[in-house]
Amino acid sequence: MDQNRMEVDQSRVLDEKEEAKKREEKERIKLEKRQVRQGYRSLIATTEVFGTNEATMDARVLVNAADLGVQKAKQLRMGQGGFDENEYVTRLISKMGGHEIDNEQQAMDWTKVGKIAMKWSRKVPTMDFMLGPMAVEHKTRTMAQRTRVVRDPKAMRKPQELREEDIARQENETTKNVMQVNNILEELNRKVNLFELVINPESFGQTVENIFYLSFLVRDGKASILEVDMADPNLGDVDEDGEPWVPAEGANVQPMVELTEVPTAEDYQGGLLKKQMVLEIDMATWRHLIEVYDIRRTLIPTRVSREAQEKGKWYG
């Protein structure tokens, strides 16, 4: 009975010491934080701060630095003397019942500590086994001999010898085709319907290309596209009074293309203006125009593709 009372008294004393240490630690931390805040306030009082955001950020950095310093101090104290060996041994002896009673040392019951430690170290025993093979065989490396490849001179082929006529010189296709359209208009020497000129009933792609090549002549002022009343095709783009010509209601107006003289700088200074337009065409419109204008042949000949024209030749 006396032994149990002594154990309880010793445990109570140890607990009180532990609580006292914790209280001292808390008071010390509070004192350090108070000192940091006082130092910061004195620093702010003597420093001109022009932005509140800067002051807030400075305060946040200072608080984080203080917390980090406290954590580092705790770790330092734990590493130097946080673990008390005497206290640990005293508690261990008290747990095993090893106290002196009437100058007689009582035997310590190690089974109590073993039962406490067993729940942390209890695990299923594993089987022991040997790692690795029972016998190791040394593998000999076989050296493979490579046979030299001998080529038959009769089976070898010489590189192809190129002649001047075998080389197809690349030309500027755009310039060539623009000149072709210009020559066709010069041969016609008259106004021609825009769609009858550019539409190729055999190829929608070449129709688009013909419009593209004609646009260069219009841009350079070598050709013009006019709205012409087919009842009087020779009527100009201005009336007798010099005003822009306006077609009558219900008139058969068609877009016509003709060659013109290239405007000079004096013509532009006199008031000549360039006009631009966007011509949109798709497969359905292409077929519809072929039916409306009854186009059976193309004024601009169908061009042979480069792949078919230059097949088997080299480019230079």
Contacts in CASP RR format, 6 or more apart in sequence:
PFRMAT RR
TARGET T0000
AUTHOR 0000-0000-0000
METHOD contacts of the structure
MODEL  1
MDQNRMEVDQSRVLDEKEEAKKREEKERIKLEKRQVRQGYRSLIATTEVF
GTNEATMDARVLVNAADLGVQKAKQLRMGQGGFDENEYVTRLISKMGGHE
IDNEQQAMDWTKVGKIAMKWSRKVPTMDFMLGPMAVEHKTRTMAQRTRVV
RDPKAMRKPQELREEDIARQENETTKNVMQVNNILEELNRKVNLFELVIN
PESFGQTVENIFYLSFLVRDGKASILEVDMADPNLGDVDEDGEPWVPAEG
ANVQPMVELTEVPTAEDYQGGLLKKQMVLEIDMATWRHLIEVYDIRRTLI
PTRVSREAQEKGKWYG
2 101 0 8 1.000
3 97 0 8 1.000
3 99 0 8 1.000
3 101 0 8 1.000
3 106 0 8 1.000
6 99 0 8 1.000
7 94 0 8 1.000
7 97 0 8 1.000
7 99 0 8 1.000
10 90 0 8 1.000
10 94 0 8 1.000
11 91 0 8 1.000
11 94 0 8 1.000
14 87 0 8 1.000
14 90 0 8 1.000
14 91 0 8 1.000
29 70 0 8 1.000
32 66 0 8 1.000
32 70 0 8 1.000
33 66 0 8 1.000
33 70 0 8 1.000
36 62 0 8 1.000
36 66 0 8 1.000
40 59 0 8 1.000
40 62 0 8 1.000
44 55 0 8 1.000
49 55 0 8 1.000
92 113 0 8 1.000
93 99 0 8 1.000
93 108 0 8 1.000
95 112 0 8 1.000
95 113 0 8 1.000
95 116 0 8 1.000
96 108 0 8 1.000
96 109 0 8 1.000
96 110 0 8 1.000
96 112 0 8 1.000
96 113 0 8 1.000
97 106 0 8 1.000
97 108 0 8 1.000
97 109 0 8 1.000
97 112 0 8 1.000
98 105 0 8 1.000
98 106 0 8 1.000
98 107 0 8 1.000
98 108 0 8 1.000
98 109 0 8 1.000
99 106 0 8 1.000
100 106 0 8 1.000
162 314 0 8 1.000
166 313 0 8 1.000
166 314 0 8 1.000
167 313 0 8 1.000
167 314 0 8 1.000
167 315 0 8 1.000
167 316 0 8 1.000
168 310 0 8 1.000
168 313 0 8 1.000
168 314 0 8 1.000
168 315 0 8 1.000
168 316 0 8 1.000
169 316 0 8 1.000
170 315 0 8 1.000
170 316 0 8 1.000
173 306 0 8 1.000
174 213 0 8 1.000
174 216 0 8 1.000
177 209 0 8 1.000
177 213 0 8 1.000
177 303 0 8 1.000
178 213 0 8 1.000
178 216 0 8 1.000
178 217 0 8 1.000
180 213 0 8 1.000
180 300 0 8 1.000
181 210 0 8 1.000
181 213 0 8 1.000
181 214 0 8 1.000
181 217 0 8 1.000
181 300 0 8 1.000
182 217 0 8 1.000
182 222 0 8 1.000
182 223 0 8 1.000
182 259 0 8 1.000
184 197 0 8 1.000
184 299 0 8 1.000
184 300 0 8 1.000
185 192 0 8 1.000
185 197 0 8 1.000
185 217 0 8 1.000
185 223 0 8 1.000
185 257 0 8 1.000
185 258 0 8 1.000
185 259 0 8 1.000
186 259 0 8 1.000
188 299 0 8 1.000
190 258 0 8 1.000
191 226 0 8 1.000
191 228 0 8 1.000
191 233 0 8 1.000
191 256 0 8 1.000
191 257 0 8 1.000
191 258 0 8 1.000
192 256 0 8 1.000
192 257 0 8 1.000
192 258 0 8 1.000
192 299 0 8 1.000
193 254 0 8 1.000
193 255 0 8 1.000
193 256 0 8 1.000
193 257 0 8 1.000
193 293 0 8 1.000
194 225 0 8 1.000
194 254 0 8 1.000
194 255 0 8 1.000
194 256 0 8 1.000
194 257 0 8 1.000
195 255 0 8 1.000
195 289 0 8 1.000
195 293 0 8 1.000
195 295 0 8 1.000
196 293 0 8 1.000
196 295 0 8 1.000
196 299 0 8 1.000
197 210 0 8 1.000
197 214 0 8 1.000
197 257 0 8 1.000
197 299 0 8 1.000
197 300 0 8 1.000
198 207 0 8 1.000
198 210 0 8 1.000
198 211 0 8 1.000
198 214 0 8 1.000
198 300 0 8 1.000
199 207 0 8 1.000
199 210 0 8 1.000
199 286 0 8 1.000
199 289 0 8 1.000
199 290 0 8 1.000
199 293 0 8 1.000
199 295 0 8 1.000
199 298 0 8 1.000
200 206 0 8 1.000
200 207 0 8 1.000
200 210 0 8 1.000
200 298 0 8 1.000
200 300 0 8 1.000
200 302 0 8 1.000
201 290 0 8 1.000
201 295 0 8 1.000
201 296 0 8 1.000
201 297 0 8 1.000
201 298 0 8 1.000
202 298 0 8 1.000
202 302 0 8 1.000
203 302 0 8 1.000
204 283 0 8 1.000
204 286 0 8 1.000
206 298 0 8 1.000
206 300 0 8 1.000
206 302 0 8 1.000
206 303 0 8 1.000
207 281 0 8 1.000
207 286 0 8 1.000
208 281 0 8 1.000
209 303 0 8 1.000
210 300 0 8 1.000
211 279 0 8 1.000
211 281 0 8 1.000
214 223 0 8 1.000
214 257 0 8 1.000
217 223 0 8 1.000
218 224 0 8 1.000
218 225 0 8 1.000
220 262 0 8 1.000
221 260 0 8 1.000
221 262 0 8 1.000
221 263 0 8 1.000
222 259 0 8 1.000
222 260 0 8 1.000
222 262 0 8 1.000
223 257 0 8 1.000
223 258 0 8 1.000
223 259 0 8 1.000
223 260 0 8 1.000
224 257 0 8 1.000
224 258 0 8 1.000
224 260 0 8 1.000
225 255 0 8 1.000
225 256 0 8 1.000
225 257 0 8 1.000
225 277 0 8 1.000
226 236 0 8 1.000
226 237 0 8 1.000
226 255 0 8 1.000
226 256 0 8 1.000
226 257 0 8 1.000
226 258 0 8 1.000
227 237 0 8 1.000
227 247 0 8 1.000
227 253 0 8 1.000
227 254 0 8 1.000
227 255 0 8 1.000
227 256 0 8 1.000
228 235 0 8 1.000
228 253 0 8 1.000
228 254 0 8 1.000
228 255 0 8 1.000
228 256 0 8 1.000
229 235 0 8 1.000
229 247 0 8 1.000
229 248 0 8 1.000
229 251 0 8 1.000
229 252 0 8 1.000
229 253 0 8 1.000
230 252 0 8 1.000
230 253 0 8 1.000
230 254 0 8 1.000
231 251 0 8 1.000
231 252 0 8 1.000
233 256 0 8 1.000
235 245 0 8 1.000
236 245 0 8 1.000
237 244 0 8 1.000
237 245 0 8 1.000
238 244 0 8 1.000
238 245 0 8 1.000
239 245 0 8 1.000
239 246 0 8 1.000
247 253 0 8 1.000
263 272 0 8 1.000
289 295 0 8 1.000
END
